[in-house]
Amino acid sequence: MRNNAAVVYNICLIIGDFLALIVAFVGAYILRVTLSQAPISANVPAHTYIYILITLLPFWIFVFALLGLYNARYYEQRFSELGRILIGSFIGILFAISAAYIANVNIFPARLVTVYGFGLAAFLVFAFRTIARAIRRELFAFGLGINNVLLVGDTRTTDTLIESLARTDITGYRVLGVVGGVKHPLQHGGNFIKSYASFESAVRSLKSQQLHTIIQTELYPTTEDNDEILTYAQQHHIAYRFVPGNSELFFGNIEVDLFHSVPIIAVHQTALVGWGQVVKRMFDVLASALFLLLASPVMLLIALLVKLADSGPVLFRQERLSRFDTKVHIFKFRTNKMAYNGLHPEEAFAKMGRPELIKEYRANGDMLENDPRISAVGRFLRRSSLDELPQLFNVFRGDISLVGPRALVPFELEQYAQKSLILSVKSGLTGLAQISGVRDLSFEERRKLDLYYVQNWSFWNDLVIIFRTVSVVLFHKGTRS
């Protein structure tokens, strides 16, 4: 099962870094301007100084993110973390100085403020992270945020991992069992670590406990046995890692990493992990709020047209699947005639006495030219994609994201063998399929695009998809899936 402790910790780091930077620059101002008797080069009031710096600090946090300071690979390594903090603080200071020069405004009342600011920023951010790490370990001691691990394989690497992870109150990991059939002498919670003869017996025995990570320390001779473990991890949204030992290729977002001194390969279902989830959610909230504000007059007009053209509810509400098989209810402007509103295609075509249309509908990728279920106003809304606007409310409240795989009804997605991979991220209002001429793509081809997005996510790609979506809608190239 998924463990949100790492995401919560990342959010705390972002907030803490932001506050530490504010304290650092307030301290720099006090040291040079308030406490020092030396003359200053520019008369910058304290409130103006603080206001401008708070405006610039989000860029500083962005630099920290680019340097990997919200990635466990780096914030778990003190030396690497300190180096990146120093580099990020230096880039942040340079950016503030450059911004002041370009805007032709005085930000710093004296040159020493920048020197003090740099030193205090690096020190306070590092000190805050040291305190945050200590608090996190205290929480581990109380059993909060623990990552439960199942080891698969009986090798020397297995013993090394057991020893490395033995101090749960420090590492945050708890080994629940080992698949291999041999008892390990290291005690765990007063008892020997449980040993299982097979992976199937292990997951059956551990069903009552939340399993967060599976680490495979040896690959089985048969592909079927290895696939069983990886498939189970994907279907239950469990992190999967394996120790490099052969040249077999695994699908997914792969990265080589050091896991408590043991070289391993992490197979992530998606590149959207760590700080990327936080940034994506923040962008969703801000962008959807802005789009809702701009689109509100148009939405009011559309609601009036739908009501006048065909009396009935203005909005259509339907259950769809999103991340981790979560069922959400998305909103759209109603485009079907009231007689067929809320019915599955099979039910609607049967009701109108034309069941033969369902074959054409499915063969055409769930699309039908001159679909008789759709009203005249609905046809315009679908063609222009304006019926999708109410989904901005879904984005704002976190049901779906602005960009992601298409949110499908459970019945449709059940037909797709790799649905677990697609559902490792939130569904989206738009996506690769919507900007790729989806009227000409089959169901399988559209899901392949969704899968590609999941495994190759980047924030930059999200921005590109949003801009291309606007272009597609304006030039009426079709945005259905």
FIVEX-9273 format. One record per residue (C-alpha): x, y, z; residue number from 1; residue in three letters. Coordinates in steps of 0.25 Angstrom, whole numbers, plus 5000, padded with zeros to 4 digits. Example, Ala and Ser with C-alpha at 12.3 -4.5 7.8 and 13.67 -1.06 7.14 Angstrom:
[r [5049; 4982; 5031]; 1; 'ALA']
[r [5055; 4996; 5029]; 2; 'SER']
END
This chain:
[r [5000; 5000; 5000]; 1; 'MET']
[r [5005; 5014; 4997]; 2; 'ARG']
[r [5012; 5022; 5008]; 3; 'ASN']
[r [5010; 5037; 5008]; 4; 'ASN']
[r [5020; 5040; 5019]; 5; 'ALA']
[r [5031; 5044; 5009]; 6; 'ALA']
[r [5021; 5053; 5002]; 7; 'VAL']
[r [5018; 5060; 5015]; 8; 'VAL']
[r [5032; 5061; 5019]; 9; 'TYR']
[r [5035; 5068; 5006]; 10; 'ASN']
[r [5024; 5078; 5008]; 11; 'ILE']
[r [5030; 5081; 5022]; 12; 'CYS']
[r [5044; 5083; 5016]; 13; 'LEU']
[r [5038; 5093; 5006]; 14; 'ILE']
[r [5031; 5101; 5016]; 15; 'ILE']
[r [5042; 5100; 5026]; 16; 'GLY']
[r [5052; 5104; 5015]; 17; 'ASP']
[r [5044; 5116; 5012]; 18; 'PHE']
[r [5042; 5121; 5026]; 19; 'LEU']
[r [5057; 5119; 5029]; 20; 'ALA']
[r [5061; 5127; 5017]; 21; 'LEU']
[r [5051; 5138; 5022]; 22; 'ILE']
[r [5058; 5138; 5036]; 23; 'VAL']
[r [5072; 5138; 5029]; 24; 'ALA']
[r [5069; 5151; 5021]; 25; 'PHE']
[r [5062; 5158; 5033]; 26; 'VAL']
[r [5074; 5154; 5041]; 27; 'GLY']
[r [5083; 5160; 5030]; 28; 'ALA']
[r [5076; 5173; 5030]; 29; 'TYR']
[r [5076; 5174; 5045]; 30; 'ILE']
[r [5091; 5171; 5046]; 31; 'LEU']
[r [5095; 5181; 5036]; 32; 'ARG']
[r [5085; 5192; 5036]; 33; 'VAL']
[r [5078; 5192; 5050]; 34; 'THR']
[r [5090; 5188; 5059]; 35; 'LEU']
[r [5102; 5194; 5051]; 36; 'SER']
[r [5105; 5209; 5051]; 37; 'GLN']
[r [5112; 5209; 5038]; 38; 'ALA']
[r [5106; 5217; 5027]; 39; 'PRO']
[r [5097; 5209; 5017]; 40; 'ILE']
[r [5097; 5211; 5002]; 41; 'SER']
[r [5082; 5211; 4999]; 42; 'ALA']
[r [5070; 5215; 5008]; 43; 'ASN']
[r [5061; 5202; 5007]; 44; 'VAL']
[r [5050; 5202; 5018]; 45; 'PRO']
[r [5049; 5188; 5025]; 46; 'ALA']
[r [5035; 5185; 5020]; 47; 'HIS']
[r [5039; 5188; 5005]; 48; 'THR']
[r [5051; 5179; 5007]; 49; 'TYR']
[r [5044; 5168; 5013]; 50; 'ILE']
[r [5032; 5169; 5003]; 51; 'TYR']
[r [5042; 5168; 4991]; 52; 'ILE']
[r [5050; 5157; 4996]; 53; 'LEU']
[r [5037; 5148; 4999]; 54; 'ILE']
[r [5033; 5151; 4985]; 55; 'THR']
[r [5046; 5145; 4980]; 56; 'LEU']
[r [5048; 5133; 4990]; 57; 'LEU']
[r [5039; 5124; 4982]; 58; 'PRO']
[r [5050; 5124; 4971]; 59; 'PHE']
[r [5060; 5120; 4982]; 60; 'TRP']
[r [5051; 5108; 4986]; 61; 'ILE']
[r [5050; 5105; 4971]; 62; 'PHE']
[r [5065; 5105; 4970]; 63; 'VAL']
[r [5066; 5096; 4982]; 64; 'PHE']
[r [5056; 5086; 4975]; 65; 'ALA']
[r [5064; 5086; 4963]; 66; 'LEU']
[r [5077; 5082; 4971]; 67; 'LEU']
[r [5069; 5070; 4977]; 68; 'GLY']
[r [5068; 5076; 4991]; 69; 'LEU']
[r [5054; 5070; 4992]; 70; 'TYR']
[r [5059; 5056; 4987]; 71; 'ASN']
[r [5062; 5046; 4997]; 72; 'ALA']
[r [5074; 5042; 4989]; 73; 'ARG']
[r [5080; 5055; 4994]; 74; 'TYR']
[r [5074; 5059; 5007]; 75; 'TYR']
[r [5077; 5046; 5013]; 76; 'GLU']
[r [5092; 5049; 5010]; 77; 'GLN']
[r [5097; 5060; 5019]; 78; 'ARG']
[r [5109; 5064; 5011]; 79; 'PHE']
[r [5102; 5064; 4998]; 80; 'SER']
[r [5091; 5072; 5004]; 81; 'GLU']
[r [5100; 5082; 5010]; 82; 'LEU']
[r [5107; 5084; 4996]; 83; 'GLY']
[r [5094; 5086; 4989]; 84; 'ARG']
[r [5089; 5096; 5000]; 85; 'ILE']
[r [5102; 5104; 4998]; 86; 'LEU']
[r [5100; 5104; 4982]; 87; 'ILE']
[r [5085; 5107; 4983]; 88; 'GLY']
[r [5087; 5119; 4993]; 89; 'SER']
[r [5098; 5125; 4984]; 90; 'PHE']
[r [5089; 5124; 4971]; 91; 'ILE']
[r [5078; 5130; 4979]; 92; 'GLY']
[r [5086; 5142; 4984]; 93; 'ILE']
[r [5091; 5144; 4969]; 94; 'LEU']
[r [5077; 5143; 4965]; 95; 'PHE']
[r [5072; 5154; 4975]; 96; 'ALA']
[r [5084; 5163; 4971]; 97; 'ILE']
[r [5081; 5161; 4956]; 98; 'SER']
[r [5066; 5164; 4958]; 99; 'ALA']
[r [5069; 5177; 4966]; 100; 'ALA']
[r [5079; 5181; 4954]; 101; 'TYR']
[r [5069; 5178; 4943]; 102; 'ILE']
[r [5057; 5184; 4950]; 103; 'ALA']
[r [5066; 5196; 4954]; 104; 'ASN']
[r [5061; 5196; 4968]; 105; 'VAL']
[r [5069; 5195; 4982]; 106; 'ASN']
[r [5066; 5182; 4989]; 107; 'ILE']
[r [5078; 5182; 4998]; 108; 'PHE']
[r [5082; 5194; 5006]; 109; 'PRO']
[r [5096; 5190; 5007]; 110; 'ALA']
[r [5106; 5180; 5000]; 111; 'ARG']
[r [5108; 5173; 5013]; 112; 'LEU']
[r [5093; 5169; 5014]; 113; 'VAL']
[r [5095; 5160; 5002]; 114; 'THR']
[r [5108; 5153; 5009]; 115; 'VAL']
[r [5100; 5152; 5022]; 116; 'TYR']
[r [5088; 5147; 5015]; 117; 'GLY']
[r [5096; 5136; 5008]; 118; 'PHE']
[r [5103; 5131; 5020]; 119; 'GLY']
[r [5090; 5131; 5029]; 120; 'LEU']
[r [5082; 5125; 5018]; 121; 'ALA']
[r [5091; 5113; 5016]; 122; 'ALA']
[r [5093; 5111; 5031]; 123; 'PHE']
[r [5078; 5113; 5035]; 124; 'LEU']
[r [5073; 5103; 5024]; 125; 'VAL']
[r [5083; 5093; 5028]; 126; 'PHE']
[r [5080; 5095; 5043]; 127; 'ALA']
[r [5065; 5094; 5040]; 128; 'PHE']
[r [5067; 5081; 5032]; 129; 'ARG']
[r [5076; 5075; 5043]; 130; 'THR']
[r [5064; 5078; 5053]; 131; 'ILE']
[r [5054; 5072; 5043]; 132; 'ALA']
[r [5062; 5060; 5042]; 133; 'ARG']
[r [5063; 5058; 5057]; 134; 'ALA']
[r [5048; 5060; 5058]; 135; 'ILE']
[r [5045; 5050; 5047]; 136; 'ARG']
[r [5054; 5040; 5055]; 137; 'ARG']
[r [5046; 5043; 5068]; 138; 'GLU']
[r [5033; 5040; 5060]; 139; 'LEU']
[r [5040; 5027; 5055]; 140; 'PHE']
[r [5042; 5023; 5069]; 141; 'ALA']
[r [5027; 5024; 5072]; 142; 'PHE']
[r [5024; 5016; 5059]; 143; 'GLY']
[r [5020; 5028; 5051]; 144; 'LEU']
[r [5024; 5029; 5036]; 145; 'GLY']
[r [5030; 5015; 5036]; 146; 'ILE']
[r [5032; 5008; 5023]; 147; 'ASN']
[r [5029; 4993; 5023]; 148; 'ASN']
[r [5038; 4984; 5015]; 149; 'VAL']
[r [5038; 4970; 5009]; 150; 'LEU']
[r [5051; 4964; 5005]; 151; 'LEU']
[r [5050; 4954; 4994]; 152; 'VAL']
[r [5063; 4945; 4992]; 153; 'GLY']
[r [5072; 4938; 5001]; 154; 'ASP']
[r [5086; 4944; 4998]; 155; 'THR']
[r [5097; 4951; 5005]; 156; 'ARG']
[r [5091; 4964; 5001]; 157; 'THR']
[r [5079; 4960; 5008]; 158; 'THR']
[r [5087; 4959; 5021]; 159; 'ASP']
[r [5093; 4972; 5018]; 160; 'THR']
[r [5080; 4979; 5016]; 161; 'LEU']
[r [5074; 4973; 5029]; 162; 'ILE']
[r [5086; 4978; 5037]; 163; 'GLU']
[r [5085; 4992; 5030]; 164; 'SER']
[r [5071; 4993; 5033]; 165; 'LEU']
[r [5071; 4987; 5047]; 166; 'ALA']
[r [5070; 5001; 5054]; 167; 'ARG']
[r [5056; 5004; 5050]; 168; 'THR']
[r [5056; 5017; 5059]; 169; 'ASP']
[r [5067; 5022; 5051]; 170; 'ILE']
[r [5065; 5017; 5037]; 171; 'THR']
[r [5050; 5018; 5036]; 172; 'GLY']
[r [5049; 5004; 5030]; 173; 'TYR']
[r [5043; 4991; 5037]; 174; 'ARG']
[r [5046; 4977; 5030]; 175; 'VAL']
[r [5033; 4969; 5032]; 176; 'LEU']
[r [5039; 4956; 5026]; 177; 'GLY']
[r [5048; 4949; 5016]; 178; 'VAL']
[r [5044; 4940; 5005]; 179; 'VAL']
[r [5055; 4930; 5004]; 180; 'GLY']
[r [5052; 4919; 5014]; 181; 'GLY']
[r [5064; 4921; 5023]; 182; 'VAL']
[r [5062; 4927; 5037]; 183; 'LYS']
[r [5071; 4940; 5039]; 184; 'HIS']
[r [5078; 4941; 5053]; 185; 'PRO']
[r [5076; 4956; 5054]; 186; 'LEU']
[r [5064; 4959; 5064]; 187; 'GLN']
[r [5053; 4968; 5060]; 188; 'HIS']
[r [5044; 4974; 5071]; 189; 'GLY']
[r [5048; 4963; 5080]; 190; 'GLY']
[r [5046; 4952; 5070]; 191; 'ASN']
[r [5053; 4945; 5058]; 192; 'PHE']
[r [5049; 4952; 5045]; 193; 'ILE']
[r [5038; 4943; 5039]; 194; 'LYS']
[r [5043; 4934; 5027]; 195; 'SER']
[r [5034; 4930; 5016]; 196; 'TYR']
[r [5036; 4918; 5006]; 197; 'ALA']
[r [5029; 4926; 4995]; 198; 'SER']
[r [5025; 4940; 4991]; 199; 'PHE']
[r [5010; 4935; 4990]; 200; 'GLU']
[r [5011; 4930; 5005]; 201; 'SER']
[r [5017; 4943; 5009]; 202; 'ALA']
[r [5007; 4953; 5004]; 203; 'VAL']
[r [4996; 4944; 5009]; 204; 'ARG']
[r [5002; 4944; 5023]; 205; 'SER']
[r [5005; 4959; 5022]; 206; 'LEU']
[r [4991; 4963; 5017]; 207; 'LYS']
[r [4987; 4969; 5030]; 208; 'SER']
[r [4999; 4978; 5030]; 209; 'GLN']
[r [5002; 4990; 5021]; 210; 'GLN']
[r [5013; 4986; 5012]; 211; 'LEU']
[r [5020; 4998; 5005]; 212; 'HIS']
[r [5033; 4993; 4999]; 213; 'THR']
[r [5037; 4980; 4992]; 214; 'ILE']
[r [5052; 4978; 4990]; 215; 'ILE']
[r [5056; 4966; 4982]; 216; 'GLN']
[r [5071; 4962; 4985]; 217; 'THR']
[r [5071; 4951; 4974]; 218; 'GLU']
[r [5064; 4948; 4961]; 219; 'LEU']
[r [5057; 4935; 4960]; 220; 'TYR']
[r [5061; 4926; 4948]; 221; 'PRO']
[r [5047; 4927; 4942]; 222; 'THR']
[r [5041; 4940; 4936]; 223; 'THR']
[r [5027; 4936; 4942]; 224; 'GLU']
[r [5032; 4936; 4956]; 225; 'ASP']
[r [5039; 4950; 4955]; 226; 'ASN']
[r [5027; 4956; 4947]; 227; 'ASP']
[r [5018; 4951; 4959]; 228; 'GLU']
[r [5025; 4960; 4969]; 229; 'ILE']
[r [5026; 4972; 4960]; 230; 'LEU']
[r [5011; 4971; 4956]; 231; 'THR']
[r [5007; 4969; 4970]; 232; 'TYR']
[r [5015; 4982; 4974]; 233; 'ALA']
[r [5009; 4990; 4962]; 234; 'GLN']
[r [4995; 4985; 4965]; 235; 'GLN']
[r [4995; 4989; 4980]; 236; 'HIS']
[r [5003; 5002; 4978]; 237; 'HIS']
[r [5015; 4996; 4985]; 238; 'ILE']
[r [5029; 5002; 4983]; 239; 'ALA']
[r [5038; 4991; 4976]; 240; 'TYR']
[r [5053; 4990; 4976]; 241; 'ARG']
[r [5063; 4979; 4972]; 242; 'PHE']
[r [5078; 4977; 4973]; 243; 'VAL']
[r [5085; 4978; 4960]; 244; 'PRO']
[r [5089; 4964; 4956]; 245; 'GLY']
[r [5086; 4962; 4941]; 246; 'ASN']
[r [5083; 4969; 4929]; 247; 'SER']
[r [5068; 4967; 4928]; 248; 'GLU']
[r [5060; 4980; 4925]; 249; 'LEU']
[r [5048; 4984; 4933]; 250; 'PHE']
[r [5037; 4994; 4928]; 251; 'PHE']
[r [5035; 5006; 4936]; 252; 'GLY']
[r [5043; 5018; 4941]; 253; 'ASN']
[r [5057; 5012; 4945]; 254; 'ILE']
[r [5068; 5018; 4953]; 255; 'GLU']
[r [5080; 5013; 4959]; 256; 'VAL']
[r [5082; 5017; 4974]; 257; 'ASP']
[r [5089; 5013; 4987]; 258; 'LEU']
[r [5080; 5008; 4997]; 259; 'PHE']
[r [5086; 5008; 5010]; 260; 'HIS']
[r [5100; 5004; 5004]; 261; 'SER']
[r [5094; 4994; 4995]; 262; 'VAL']
[r [5094; 4997; 4980]; 263; 'PRO']
[r [5080; 4995; 4975]; 264; 'ILE']
[r [5071; 4998; 4963]; 265; 'ILE']
[r [5058; 5005; 4967]; 266; 'ALA']
[r [5046; 5002; 4957]; 267; 'VAL']
[r [5036; 5014; 4959]; 268; 'HIS']
[r [5023; 5013; 4952]; 269; 'GLN']
[r [5024; 5027; 4949]; 270; 'THR']
[r [5034; 5039; 4949]; 271; 'ALA']
[r [5024; 5047; 4957]; 272; 'LEU']
[r [5030; 5044; 4971]; 273; 'VAL']
[r [5035; 5053; 4982]; 274; 'GLY']
[r [5035; 5068; 4980]; 275; 'TRP']
[r [5029; 5067; 4966]; 276; 'GLY']
[r [5016; 5063; 4973]; 277; 'GLN']
[r [5016; 5075; 4982]; 278; 'VAL']
[r [5019; 5085; 4970]; 279; 'VAL']
[r [5009; 5078; 4961]; 280; 'LYS']
[r [4998; 5080; 4972]; 281; 'ARG']
[r [5002; 5094; 4975]; 282; 'MET']
[r [5001; 5097; 4960]; 283; 'PHE']
[r [4988; 5090; 4958]; 284; 'ASP']
[r [4982; 5099; 4970]; 285; 'VAL']
[r [4987; 5112; 4964]; 286; 'LEU']
[r [4984; 5109; 4950]; 287; 'ALA']
[r [4970; 5104; 4952]; 288; 'SER']
[r [4966; 5116; 4960]; 289; 'ALA']
[r [4971; 5125; 4950]; 290; 'LEU']
[r [4964; 5118; 4938]; 291; 'PHE']
[r [4951; 5117; 4946]; 292; 'LEU']
[r [4952; 5132; 4949]; 293; 'LEU']
[r [4954; 5135; 4934]; 294; 'LEU']
[r [4944; 5125; 4929]; 295; 'ALA']
[r [4933; 5128; 4939]; 296; 'SER']
[r [4925; 5137; 4929]; 297; 'PRO']
[r [4926; 5127; 4918]; 298; 'VAL']
[r [4921; 5116; 4928]; 299; 'MET']
[r [4909; 5124; 4932]; 300; 'LEU']
[r [4905; 5126; 4918]; 301; 'LEU']
[r [4907; 5111; 4914]; 302; 'ILE']
[r [4898; 5107; 4926]; 303; 'ALA']
[r [4887; 5116; 4922]; 304; 'LEU']
[r [4888; 5111; 4908]; 305; 'LEU']
[r [4887; 5096; 4912]; 306; 'VAL']
[r [4875; 5099; 4922]; 307; 'LYS']
[r [4867; 5107; 4911]; 308; 'LEU']
[r [4870; 5096; 4900]; 309; 'ALA']
[r [4866; 5084; 4908]; 310; 'ASP']
[r [4860; 5086; 4921]; 311; 'SER']
[r [4868; 5077; 4932]; 312; 'GLY']
[r [4880; 5077; 4940]; 313; 'PRO']
[r [4891; 5086; 4934]; 314; 'VAL']
[r [4903; 5078; 4939]; 315; 'LEU']
[r [4906; 5063; 4936]; 316; 'PHE']
[r [4912; 5055; 4948]; 317; 'ARG']
[r [4919; 5042; 4945]; 318; 'GLN']
[r [4928; 5033; 4953]; 319; 'GLU']
[r [4942; 5031; 4947]; 320; 'ARG']
[r [4955; 5025; 4952]; 321; 'LEU']
[r [4967; 5033; 4957]; 322; 'SER']
[r [4980; 5030; 4964]; 323; 'ARG']
[r [4981; 5017; 4972]; 324; 'PHE']
[r [4968; 5012; 4967]; 325; 'ASP']
[r [4961; 5024; 4974]; 326; 'THR']
[r [4947; 5026; 4969]; 327; 'LYS']
[r [4943; 5041; 4967]; 328; 'VAL']
[r [4931; 5048; 4961]; 329; 'HIS']
[r [4935; 5058; 4950]; 330; 'ILE']
[r [4926; 5069; 4945]; 331; 'PHE']
[r [4923; 5073; 4930]; 332; 'LYS']
[r [4912; 5081; 4924]; 333; 'PHE']
[r [4901; 5072; 4920]; 334; 'ARG']
[r [4902; 5069; 4905]; 335; 'THR']
[r [4893; 5057; 4903]; 336; 'ASN']
[r [4878; 5058; 4902]; 337; 'LYS']
[r [4870; 5056; 4915]; 338; 'MET']
[r [4864; 5043; 4910]; 339; 'ALA']
[r [4878; 5037; 4909]; 340; 'TYR']
[r [4885; 5045; 4921]; 341; 'ASN']
[r [4893; 5036; 4930]; 342; 'GLY']
[r [4891; 5023; 4922]; 343; 'LEU']
[r [4903; 5014; 4917]; 344; 'HIS']
[r [4904; 5015; 4902]; 345; 'PRO']
[r [4898; 5000; 4901]; 346; 'GLU']
[r [4886; 5004; 4909]; 347; 'GLU']
[r [4884; 5017; 4901]; 348; 'ALA']
[r [4885; 5011; 4887]; 349; 'PHE']
[r [4876; 5000; 4892]; 350; 'ALA']
[r [4866; 5010; 4898]; 351; 'LYS']
[r [4865; 5017; 4884]; 352; 'MET']
[r [4863; 5004; 4877]; 353; 'GLY']
[r [4876; 5004; 4870]; 354; 'ARG']
[r [4885; 4994; 4877]; 355; 'PRO']
[r [4893; 4992; 4864]; 356; 'GLU']
[r [4900; 5005; 4866]; 357; 'LEU']
[r [4908; 5000; 4878]; 358; 'ILE']
[r [4917; 4992; 4869]; 359; 'LYS']
[r [4920; 5004; 4861]; 360; 'GLU']
[r [4922; 5012; 4873]; 361; 'TYR']
[r [4932; 5002; 4879]; 362; 'ARG']
[r [4939; 4999; 4866]; 363; 'ALA']
[r [4941; 5014; 4864]; 364; 'ASN']
[r [4948; 5016; 4877]; 365; 'GLY']
[r [4936; 5020; 4886]; 366; 'ASP']
[r [4932; 5031; 4875]; 367; 'MET']
[r [4921; 5032; 4866]; 368; 'LEU']
[r [4918; 5043; 4855]; 369; 'GLU']
[r [4905; 5049; 4857]; 370; 'ASN']
[r [4902; 5042; 4870]; 371; 'ASP']
[r [4887; 5042; 4872]; 372; 'PRO']
[r [4888; 5043; 4887]; 373; 'ARG']
[r [4895; 5057; 4887]; 374; 'ILE']
[r [4886; 5070; 4886]; 375; 'SER']
[r [4889; 5081; 4877]; 376; 'ALA']
[r [4895; 5090; 4888]; 377; 'VAL']
[r [4903; 5078; 4893]; 378; 'GLY']
[r [4909; 5075; 4879]; 379; 'ARG']
[r [4914; 5089; 4879]; 380; 'PHE']
[r [4920; 5088; 4893]; 381; 'LEU']
[r [4927; 5075; 4890]; 382; 'ARG']
[r [4932; 5080; 4877]; 383; 'ARG']
[r [4938; 5092; 4884]; 384; 'SER']
[r [4942; 5084; 4897]; 385; 'SER']
[r [4934; 5094; 4905]; 386; 'LEU']
[r [4926; 5083; 4912]; 387; 'ASP']
[r [4939; 5080; 4919]; 388; 'GLU']
[r [4940; 5093; 4927]; 389; 'LEU']
[r [4933; 5089; 4939]; 390; 'PRO']
[r [4944; 5079; 4942]; 391; 'GLN']
[r [4953; 5091; 4946]; 392; 'LEU']
[r [4945; 5089; 4959]; 393; 'PHE']
[r [4950; 5075; 4960]; 394; 'ASN']
[r [4964; 5080; 4958]; 395; 'VAL']
[r [4963; 5090; 4968]; 396; 'PHE']
[r [4958; 5081; 4979]; 397; 'ARG']
[r [4968; 5070; 4975]; 398; 'GLY']
[r [4960; 5059; 4969]; 399; 'ASP']
[r [4968; 5060; 4956]; 400; 'ILE']
[r [4980; 5068; 4951]; 401; 'SER']
[r [4980; 5078; 4939]; 402; 'LEU']
[r [4989; 5068; 4931]; 403; 'VAL']
[r [4989; 5053; 4932]; 404; 'GLY']
[r [4983; 5040; 4927]; 405; 'PRO']
[r [4969; 5042; 4922]; 406; 'ARG']
[r [4959; 5039; 4934]; 407; 'ALA']
[r [4951; 5027; 4929]; 408; 'LEU']
[r [4939; 5020; 4935]; 409; 'VAL']
[r [4943; 5007; 4942]; 410; 'PRO']
[r [4936; 4998; 4931]; 411; 'PHE']
[r [4945; 5004; 4920]; 412; 'GLU']
[r [4958; 5003; 4928]; 413; 'LEU']
[r [4956; 4989; 4933]; 414; 'GLU']
[r [4958; 4985; 4918]; 415; 'GLN']
[r [4972; 4990; 4919]; 416; 'TYR']
[r [4983; 4980; 4924]; 417; 'ALA']
[r [4992; 4991; 4929]; 418; 'GLN']
[r [4982; 4999; 4936]; 419; 'LYS']
[r [4990; 4999; 4949]; 420; 'SER']
[r [5001; 5006; 4943]; 421; 'LEU']
[r [4992; 5017; 4937]; 422; 'ILE']
[r [4985; 5019; 4951]; 423; 'LEU']
[r [4999; 5021; 4958]; 424; 'SER']
[r [4996; 5036; 4955]; 425; 'VAL']
[r [4984; 5045; 4956]; 426; 'LYS']
[r [4975; 5045; 4943]; 427; 'SER']
[r [4975; 5058; 4936]; 428; 'GLY']
[r [4966; 5068; 4929]; 429; 'LEU']
[r [4975; 5068; 4917]; 430; 'THR']
[r [4987; 5059; 4913]; 431; 'GLY']
[r [4996; 5054; 4901]; 432; 'LEU']
[r [4984; 5047; 4895]; 433; 'ALA']
[r [4976; 5060; 4894]; 434; 'GLN']
[r [4987; 5067; 4887]; 435; 'ILE']
[r [4990; 5056; 4877]; 436; 'SER']
[r [4978; 5056; 4868]; 437; 'GLY']
[r [4970; 5046; 4877]; 438; 'VAL']
[r [4959; 5045; 4867]; 439; 'ARG']
[r [4968; 5036; 4858]; 440; 'ASP']
[r [4974; 5028; 4870]; 441; 'LEU']
[r [4968; 5015; 4875]; 442; 'SER']
[r [4966; 5012; 4890]; 443; 'PHE']
[r [4979; 5004; 4891]; 444; 'GLU']
[r [4987; 5015; 4884]; 445; 'GLU']
[r [4981; 5025; 4894]; 446; 'ARG']
[r [4984; 5017; 4906]; 447; 'ARG']
[r [4999; 5015; 4901]; 448; 'LYS']
[r [5000; 5030; 4900]; 449; 'LEU']
[r [4994; 5031; 4915]; 450; 'ASP']
[r [5005; 5020; 4919]; 451; 'LEU']
[r [5016; 5028; 4912]; 452; 'TYR']
[r [5012; 5040; 4920]; 453; 'TYR']
[r [5012; 5033; 4933]; 454; 'VAL']
[r [5026; 5027; 4931]; 455; 'GLN']
[r [5032; 5040; 4926]; 456; 'ASN']
[r [5026; 5051; 4934]; 457; 'TRP']
[r [5032; 5064; 4935]; 458; 'SER']
[r [5027; 5078; 4939]; 459; 'PHE']
[r [5032; 5084; 4926]; 460; 'TRP']
[r [5024; 5073; 4918]; 461; 'ASN']
[r [5011; 5077; 4926]; 462; 'ASP']
[r [5013; 5092; 4922]; 463; 'LEU']
[r [5015; 5088; 4907]; 464; 'VAL']
[r [5002; 5079; 4907]; 465; 'ILE']
[r [4994; 5091; 4913]; 466; 'ILE']
[r [4999; 5100; 4903]; 467; 'PHE']
[r [4996; 5090; 4892]; 468; 'ARG']
[r [4983; 5087; 4897]; 469; 'THR']
[r [4979; 5102; 4896]; 470; 'VAL']
[r [4984; 5102; 4882]; 471; 'SER']
[r [4976; 5089; 4879]; 472; 'VAL']
[r [4963; 5095; 4885]; 473; 'VAL']
[r [4964; 5108; 4877]; 474; 'LEU']
[r [4967; 5102; 4864]; 475; 'PHE']
[r [4956; 5091; 4866]; 476; 'HIS']
[r [4965; 5079; 4863]; 477; 'LYS']
[r [4957; 5070; 4873]; 478; 'GLY']
[r [4960; 5067; 4887]; 479; 'THR']
[r [4952; 5055; 4890]; 480; 'ARG']
[r [4956; 5042; 4896]; 481; 'SER']
END
